[in-house]
């Protein structure tokens, strides 16, 4: 919000009910701050994933989905085996 709006960290922190030092620290970690206190978005290319990073992200998303399915199957099997015995 600070980086996208160009407003000072102090005014945004007041609006959000946050301590100004916390928001200022986050802004410093994320980007740079002008002399007047308003933030400037970082100019690094890290925000745009490369083709290799996109491949890794896609692979991890597939793996994550597979793990979710396995977890759900295990939850269902536990419910079946832990159910009332007749």
Legacy VTK file of the C-alpha trace (Angstrom):
# vtk DataFile Version 3.0
C-alpha trace
ASCII
DATASET POLYDATA
POINTS 86 float
0.000 0.000 0.000
2.827 2.377 0.828
4.812 1.418 -2.245
1.862 1.499 -4.633
0.267 4.713 -3.362
3.405 6.784 -2.848
2.109 7.889 0.568
4.333 8.073 3.607
4.706 5.056 5.846
3.568 7.200 8.773
0.231 8.133 7.180
-0.481 4.567 6.056
0.453 3.101 9.438
-1.872 5.596 11.148
-4.705 4.634 8.789
-4.150 0.908 9.421
-3.655 1.297 13.163
-0.091 -0.025 13.056
3.004 1.167 14.833
4.908 3.419 12.419
8.247 1.745 13.079
6.919 -1.661 12.031
5.571 -0.404 8.720
8.722 1.650 8.087
10.849 -1.455 8.631
8.695 -3.440 6.192
9.028 -0.687 3.587
12.809 -0.575 4.021
12.993 -4.347 3.561
10.764 -4.226 0.479
11.897 -1.032 -1.252
13.544 2.319 -0.745
12.199 5.428 0.950
12.431 8.990 -0.392
13.629 11.861 1.779
10.034 12.985 2.435
9.112 9.580 3.801
7.155 8.326 0.803
8.206 4.987 -0.594
9.608 4.091 -3.987
8.979 0.623 -5.413
12.109 -1.505 -5.850
13.510 -1.701 -9.361
14.993 -5.192 -9.242
13.884 -7.848 -11.700
13.215 -10.300 -8.861
9.470 -9.672 -9.116
9.322 -11.175 -12.626
10.062 -14.920 -12.532
12.363 -16.291 -15.189
11.468 -19.329 -17.304
13.420 -21.601 -14.940
11.631 -20.156 -11.926
8.277 -20.556 -13.669
9.089 -24.229 -14.310
10.007 -24.736 -10.666
6.830 -22.978 -9.527
4.699 -25.149 -11.821
6.421 -28.323 -10.584
5.944 -27.322 -6.954
2.283 -26.517 -7.557
1.745 -29.978 -9.089
3.585 -31.587 -6.184
1.538 -29.552 -3.714
-1.711 -30.711 -5.328
-0.521 -34.339 -5.218
0.328 -34.013 -1.527
-3.071 -32.473 -0.807
-4.800 -35.415 -2.483
-2.688 -37.899 -0.505
-3.488 -36.056 2.721
-7.205 -36.108 1.966
-7.107 -39.842 1.237
-5.307 -40.486 4.524
-7.848 -38.385 6.430
-10.697 -40.393 4.905
-9.023 -43.715 5.658
-8.448 -42.700 9.277
-12.124 -41.826 9.579
-13.096 -45.208 8.138
-10.787 -47.219 10.417
-11.516 -45.130 13.515
-15.273 -45.325 13.037
-17.579 -47.371 15.236
-17.016 -51.110 15.074
-20.029 -53.305 14.679
LINES 1 87
86 0 1 2 3 4 5 6 7 8 9 10 11 12 13 14 15 16 17 18 19 20 21 22 23 24 25 26 27 28 29 30 31 32 33 34 35 36 37 38 39 40 41 42 43 44 45 46 47 48 49 50 51 52 53 54 55 56 57 58 59 60 61 62 63 64 65 66 67 68 69 70 71 72 73 74 75 76 77 78 79 80 81 82 83 84 85
